[in-house]
Amino acid sequence: MTDTRSQTALGDVAARQLAIATRTVPQLSRITPRWLTHLLNWVPVESGVFRLNKVKDAENVAVDCSSRDEKALPQTFVDYVENPREYNLSAVNTVVDVHTRVSDLYSRPYNQISEQLRLTIEIIKERQESELINNKEYGLLNSVAPGQRINTRKGSPTPDDLDELITKVWKEPGFFLLHPLAIAAFGRECTRRGVPPPTVSLFGSQFLTWRGIPLFPSDKVPVENGKSQILLLRTGESRQGVIGLYQPGLPGEQSPGLSVRFMGINERAIASYLISLYCSLAVLTDDALAVLDNVEIGNYYEYKY
């Protein structure tokens, strides 16, 4: 039966024309916490080059435990590697274009130029973390010494595997870095064995730990054919660990190593802004980084009670 009664009050559709909607800034699902960039110690690099000097043949440095006789003390010196490795900062660049008509007319309540730059900077920082992990020249996965790589025993990441990884970075290990799916796989293995890993609150978030070392997630750690990798790092220059490198004092610097520069307005009334981020990463000693390879992330179990 059709309702033929006439409308007696102002309807929602018409009323909305006089209402002001509450707006948000543009949301971007690609933004992640980027824990690696937060956890690294960042060292400023002059002229875009970082030279990693090392002790050559340290085992040949002779010392003597003091005795009560008058025998001659050993004479020694510390030699240096003659051709140390040099790291060059790499750049992540892009140009943001905004039509002046758009920025003039549609910048209330949010400035169009500011939002365009903010979102692009977020994407650049996401790429930065990916490069720190995967770059062929300096990325973590490509900087692991051969003796610092181990394989899982049975495929899935077990507590035994992570214990083995700790033996490779036993001098003040800082944190594990792994894909969220690998964290879930490790959690399942712990549950299966009845040893649920403790959690710790850091930076306002909860993280699983193993042997007191937190597991930090990053979706930039690759997953291929159902397998991934788990990294363990020691960080800091004073600890001879892994450090991040950046160029200080850039024109238009917004944050360490990141600059935004206005490039002008062309004949089509389009304003252009150059965004540049310069960074790299260095592993100061081999035992500051280790990786667990062939981590299977797809094994599940049925539990009987």
C-alpha positions in Angstrom: 0.0 0.0 0.0 1.5 3.4 -1.0 1.8 6.1 1.6 0.2 9.2 0.0 0.6 11.6 3.0 2.3 14.9 2.1 5.6 15.9 3.8 5.0 18.1 6.8 8.6 19.0 7.8 11.9 19.9 6.2 13.6 16.7 4.9 17.2 15.6 5.5 18.3 16.0 1.9 17.3 19.7 1.7 18.5 20.4 5.2 22.0 19.2 4.4 22.4 22.1 2.0 22.7 24.5 4.9 24.9 22.3 7.0 28.7 22.3 7.2 30.2 18.9 7.1 33.1 18.1 9.4 36.0 17.2 7.2 39.2 15.3 7.7 42.6 15.7 6.1 43.2 13.2 3.3 43.8 9.7 4.7 46.5 7.5 3.2 46.4 3.7 3.8 50.0 3.3 2.8 51.3 5.1 5.9 53.0 2.7 8.4 54.7 3.3 11.7 58.1 2.9 10.0 59.8 1.5 13.1 63.2 1.0 11.5 63.7 4.7 10.8 62.6 5.5 14.4 64.9 3.0 15.9 68.1 3.7 14.0 70.7 6.2 15.3 71.1 8.8 12.5 74.6 10.1 11.8 75.1 13.3 9.8 77.4 12.9 6.7 79.4 15.8 5.2 79.7 15.9 1.4 77.4 12.9 1.0 80.2 10.3 1.7 80.7 8.1 4.8 84.0 6.2 5.1 83.9 3.1 7.3 87.4 2.6 8.7 88.3 -0.8 10.3 91.1 -2.5 12.5 93.2 -4.7 10.3 94.4 -8.1 11.8 93.3 -7.2 15.3 94.3 -10.6 16.6 97.9 -9.7 15.9 97.9 -6.9 18.5 100.2 -8.2 21.2 99.5 -7.4 24.9 100.9 -8.9 28.1 99.4 -9.5 31.5 101.5 -7.7 34.1 103.9 -9.9 35.9 106.4 -9.3 38.7 109.6 -9.9 36.8 111.4 -7.4 34.6 110.9 -9.0 31.2 110.5 -6.8 28.2 106.9 -5.8 27.3 105.6 -6.6 23.8 105.7 -3.9 21.2 102.7 -3.6 18.9 100.6 -1.3 16.8 97.1 -1.3 15.4 96.9 -1.4 11.6 94.1 0.0 9.5 92.4 -1.4 6.3 94.0 0.5 3.5 90.9 0.6 1.2 87.9 1.1 3.5 84.4 1.0 2.2 82.7 4.3 1.4 79.0 4.8 1.5 77.4 7.4 -0.8 74.0 8.8 0.2 71.2 7.9 -2.2 68.3 10.2 -3.1 64.6 9.7 -3.2 63.1 12.6 -5.3 59.8 13.7 -6.7 58.2 16.9 -7.9 54.7 17.9 -6.7 52.6 20.0 -9.1 49.7 22.1 -7.8 47.6 24.4 -10.1 47.5 27.9 -8.6 43.8 28.1 -9.3 43.2 25.0 -7.1 45.4 26.3 -4.3 43.8 29.8 -4.4 40.2 28.7 -4.5 40.1 25.4 -2.6 42.4 25.8 0.4 39.8 26.2 3.2 39.7 24.6 5.7 42.8 22.6 4.6 45.6 24.1 2.5 45.9 22.2 -0.7 49.6 22.7 -1.1 50.3 21.7 2.5 48.3 18.5 2.1 49.8 17.6 -1.2 53.3 18.0 0.3 52.4 16.1 3.5 51.0 13.1 1.6 53.9 13.0 -0.8 56.4 13.2 2.0 54.7 10.3 3.7 55.1 8.2 0.6 58.8 9.2 0.2 59.4 8.1 3.8 57.8 4.8 3.1 60.1 4.3 0.2 63.0 5.3 2.4 62.3 2.5 4.9 62.0 0.1 2.0 65.4 1.1 0.6 67.0 0.8 4.1 65.9 -2.9 4.1 66.1 -3.8 0.4 68.5 -1.5 -1.5 71.1 -3.6 -3.4 74.0 -1.4 -2.3 73.4 -0.7 1.3 70.1 -2.3 2.4 70.1 -4.5 5.5 69.2 -7.7 3.6 72.2 -7.2 1.3 74.6 -6.1 4.0 74.6 -9.3 6.0 78.0 -11.1 6.2 78.0 -14.7 5.0 78.7 -16.0 8.5 75.7 -14.1 9.9 73.1 -15.9 7.8 71.3 -19.0 9.1 68.3 -21.0 7.9 65.3 -22.2 9.8 65.5 -25.7 11.1 62.0 -26.9 9.9 60.7 -23.9 7.9 58.5 -22.2 10.5 60.2 -19.6 12.8 60.6 -21.4 16.1 62.0 -20.2 19.4 65.1 -22.3 18.7 65.6 -20.4 15.5 65.4 -17.0 17.2 67.8 -18.3 19.9 70.2 -19.2 17.2 69.9 -15.8 15.7 70.7 -14.2 19.0 74.0 -16.1 19.1 75.0 -14.2 16.0 74.3 -10.7 17.5 74.9 -11.5 21.2 76.6 -8.2 22.0 73.8 -5.9 23.1 71.2 -7.0 20.5 68.6 -4.3 19.9 65.5 -5.7 18.1 64.2 -8.1 15.6 62.7 -6.8 12.4 60.3 -8.9 10.5 57.1 -8.9 8.4 53.8 -8.9 10.4 53.0 -12.3 8.9 56.3 -13.6 10.3 55.4 -12.3 13.7 52.1 -14.2 13.5 53.9 -17.4 12.4 56.4 -17.1 15.3 53.5 -16.5 17.7 51.8 -19.7 16.5 55.0 -21.7 17.0 55.2 -20.4 20.6 51.6 -21.2 21.3 52.1 -24.7 20.0 55.0 -25.2 22.4 53.1 -23.6 25.3 55.6 -20.7 25.7 53.7 -17.6 24.7 56.1 -14.7 24.2 55.9 -11.8 26.7 54.8 -8.3 25.5 56.3 -4.9 26.2 54.9 -1.4 25.8 57.1 0.8 23.6 56.2 4.1 22.0 52.6 3.7 23.1 52.2 0.3 21.3 52.4 -3.4 22.4 55.1 -5.6 20.9 55.9 -9.3 21.3 59.4 -10.0 22.7 61.7 -13.0 22.7 64.4 -13.3 25.4 63.6 -9.6 26.2 64.3 -8.4 22.7 61.2 -6.8 21.0 59.9 -7.9 17.6 59.2 -4.8 15.4 57.0 -5.3 12.3 57.7 -3.9 8.9 55.8 -4.7 5.7 58.9 -3.8 3.7 60.6 -7.1 4.7 59.8 -9.1 1.6 57.5 -12.1 1.4 57.9 -14.4 -1.6 56.3 -17.8 -2.3 55.2 -18.0 1.3 58.6 -17.4 2.8 60.2 -14.3 4.4 63.2 -13.4 6.6 63.9 -12.2 10.1 66.6 -9.7 10.9 68.3 -9.0 14.3 70.2 -5.7 14.7 72.4 -4.0 17.1 72.2 -0.2 16.6 74.3 2.8 17.5 77.7 4.2 16.6 79.1 3.7 20.1 78.1 0.0 20.0 79.6 -0.5 16.6 76.2 -1.3 15.3 73.9 -0.4 12.4 73.5 3.4 11.8 71.5 5.5 9.4 73.2 8.2 7.4 71.8 11.6 6.3 72.9 14.9 4.8 72.5 17.8 7.2 71.8 21.5 6.4 69.9 21.0 3.2 68.2 24.1 1.7 64.5 24.0 2.6 65.2 21.3 5.2 62.0 19.9 6.8 63.5 17.1 8.8 67.0 15.4 8.9 67.9 14.6 5.3 64.5 15.8 3.8 64.0 19.1 2.0 61.2 20.8 0.2 62.0 23.6 -2.4 59.8 25.8 -4.4 60.7 25.5 -8.1 58.5 28.3 -9.5 55.3 28.7 -11.5 55.2 27.8 -15.2 53.3 29.3 -18.1 50.3 27.1 -17.3 50.0 28.5 -13.8 51.2 25.3 -12.2 53.4 25.6 -9.1 56.1 23.0 -8.6 57.8 21.8 -5.4 60.9 19.6 -5.3 61.0 17.0 -2.5 64.3 15.3 -1.8 65.4 12.8 0.8 69.0 11.8 1.1 69.9 8.7 3.2 71.9 5.5 3.4 72.8 2.9 6.0 76.0 1.4 7.3 76.8 -1.8 9.3 79.9 -0.9 11.3 80.8 -4.4 12.2 79.7 -7.8 10.8 78.3 -9.0 14.1 75.9 -6.1 14.3 73.4 -7.7 11.9 72.2 -11.3 11.3 69.3 -12.8 9.3 67.2 -15.9 9.5 66.4 -17.1 6.0 63.6 -19.4 4.6 61.0 -18.4 7.1 57.7 -20.1 6.2 54.7 -18.0 7.3 51.8 -20.3 6.2 51.9 -23.1 8.8 48.8 -23.4 11.0 47.9 -26.0 13.6 44.7 -27.6 15.1 44.6 -27.7 18.8 42.8 -30.5 20.7 41.5 -29.7 24.2 
